[in-house]
Amino acid sequence: MLVYGRNVALEILKNPKNVKKIVLQQGFDDKRILSLIEKNNLSVQIVSKKDIDHLAEGVHQGIILYIRDYQYYHLGDLLASNPNFVVMLDHLEDPHNFGAIIRTCEAAGVDAVIIPKDRQVPVNATVMKTSVGTLENVKIVQVSNLATTIDTLKEEGFWIVGTALQDSVDYRAIDYSGKIALVIGNEGSGISNIVRKKCDFIAKIPMYGTTNSLNASVASGIMIYEVVRNRK
């Protein structure tokens, strides 16, 4: 997998075990990154701006890292670690939303993010860049079926909290003191019917303006920190 950009490169190079190759543009001068490359004795390929532009699909800022494909965690291994707060993503499609949610989860100390294998953006270069390297510190669990995974989580004592505007309660009225699995729905259609039916609570964030919904990553941030606030 290719990742690019100075911020994400800086975070990855602090623990470069998954770095396979580094490509720098001629004249690259970020001293922090160059110092980490030298410290870890990593090999570098220097190329022209034209060549590095050809390799990257986005803004690379003069650096590209070739890293090993992300290795997802297994649900069983996660449960063995006795988690008490996980976030489930119900078929998100936007890698920027996914990356931003990962970053929030890392900041808030969420134990893991659970995603479905199908019809869900995977961990890719855009997700890695948007998460600004925090993906290294967040467990991403990939499962075949969200509904059956919810059943498993309930057996482990989790309360399932979904998010929707209809037939829901104010998100501040829910007790988050126990084990919580927070479900964030698809950007366009929200949480699926089968997942919604398995939720113990459906929460809504009140809208006071003319807009009737929030970006998935923004809504996630509000909900995640409400859970954290209730645990203090």
N, C-alpha and C positions, 0 to 999 in steps of 0.2 A: 504494500500500500504506500502511496506517495502522500506526504503531508508537506505543506509549505507555509512560509510566514515566520517572522522572527519570534513572535511571542510563543507560539506553539513549539517551535524548535528549541527555544530556551528551556521550556519546561521538560521536554522529552530528553534533552541532553543532560539534564541533572541526574537522570537515571537511564543511561543509554543502552541498556541490555538488549532492547529490541531493534536498535538501529543497524541496518544492513549496509547502507551507503549514504554518503553526503555529497551533494552537488552544490557548489558555490559559484555565484557569478563573479567574473573578474572584477577586482576592486572591492569585494565585500569587506566591510570594515567594522562590523559589530564586535567590539572587543570582548563583551561578555560571552558571546557564542564562540568566538575564536579561542578564548581561554578554556572553555569547557571541552572543545574539540582537542586542544593540545593536552589538557589534563588527562583525558581518557584515551589518548593516543589513537584517535580515530582517523582513518584515511579519508581523504577528500579529493574530489574531482573538480577542477576549475574549468569553467566553460564560459563562452561569450554570452552576452545578453540575448542574442538571437537564439542560441541553442537552449538556454534555460527557459525562455519564453515558449519555446516549442514543447518543452516537457510539462509545463504547468498549465492547468486549465483555469487558474485564477491568479490573484495577486500573490506573487511568491516572495517579494522583498529580497530577492537575491539568494534565497536558500531553499533547497528541496531535500527532504529526508526520505529515504526508502526504508520503511520499517516493516516488521512482520505483521501479517494480518492479525486483527484483534482476535484474541481467544476468549470466547464467551464463557461465563461461569455456568456451572450446572446448578439446577434448582436444589438438588439434594445437598450439595456442598454448602449452598447458601443457608439452608435450613439448619444444617449441622452447626453453623456458627451462631445460632440463636438470635436472629435479627428481630427488631421490634418496629421498624419503620421502613417500608419499601414503597416505591412508586412504580405503578404499572402504566404503560403507554398502550392505548388501544388503537393500533395501526396508524401512528403518525406518519406523515408523508414528507414533511419539510425537514431536511437535515439541519437547517439553522435552528429550528425549534428544538430538535433533539439535542443538539450540541449545547444550546442555552440551558435546557433543562438539566443536562448532566452537570453543567457548571454550578447551577443552583443547588443540586443535590449534594455535590461535593462540599460546597460552602456550609450547608445546613447539617451535614453529617448523616445524610440518609444512608441506610445500610446497603441498598441495591436498587437498580432500575431493572424492571422486568419487561421484556418486549416479545411480541410474537414473531415467529420465523417468516410468515407470509404477509404480504401487503403492509409491510412496515419498513421504513428506511433503515438500512443496517448501519453499523459503525463504518463510516467511510472517511475520506480525507476532509470533506466539508464539515462533518460532525466533529472530527478531531480538532480542526482549526477553530471552529466556533466554541468548542469547550475550552479552548486555550490551554490544552495540555492536561486539564483536570481529569480527563478520562483515565489517566494512569492510576487515579486514586478512587475510582468508582467501579463497583462490580456491576457489570451488565449481564443479566441472565436472559438467555433466549429460550423460549418454550414453544412447543407445538400448538398449544391451545390455551387461550387465556381463561376460558370458563372452567376447565378442569384444574388449572393452576389455582384459581380462586378457591375451588373446593379444597384443594390441598392446604392452602393458607388458612382457611377456616378451621381445618382439623388441627392446625398448629396454634389456634387461638387468636387469629387476626380478625379484626373488624374491617370490612371493605367499605370504603367511602368513594362513591362515584361523584362526578360533577356534571350538572346539567341545569338548565334554566327552568324547565317545566317539572311540576310535581316534585319540588325540592324544598329544602329548608335553608335558611341563612347559614352559611358556613361557620359562623361564629357560635352557633347554637349547639354544635356537636361536641361531645366529649371525646377528646383524642388521647386520653391518658393511657389507654391500653395499646396492644399491638395494632398497628394501622397499616393497611395497604390502600394507598391513594391512587385512584384510577383517573387518568387524563385521557380524554377522547380524541378522536380524529379531528383535524382542523376544520373540516367541512361538515361532517355528519355527527360529531360527538361520539359518545360511547355507544357501542352496539346494543341492541335490544337484549341479546342473551347475556351480555355482561351486566347490563343495568339490572336485570331481574335477580342477579346474584349479589347485588350490593346491599349492605345493611342500611346505609344512609345514602341519600342523594343530596349533595350540597350545591348551593348557588352563591355566586358573588353578586351582590346587588349592583344594578346599573342605575346611575343617577343622571346620566346624560342621554344623548340621542342614540348612541351606539348600543347594540343589544348583545354584544359579546366581546370577549378579550382574546388577544393572541394566546395560543396554547402555552407558550413559555411564560408569559406574564401571569396568566391564571395559575399555572403551576407554582410559580414563585410565591404568590399570595397564599395559596393553600398549604404549601410546604412549611412556610414560616408560621402559619397559624397552628399547625401541628407542633412545631418546635416550641412555640410560645406556651402552649398548653402543658408542656412537659417541664417547664421551668419552676 
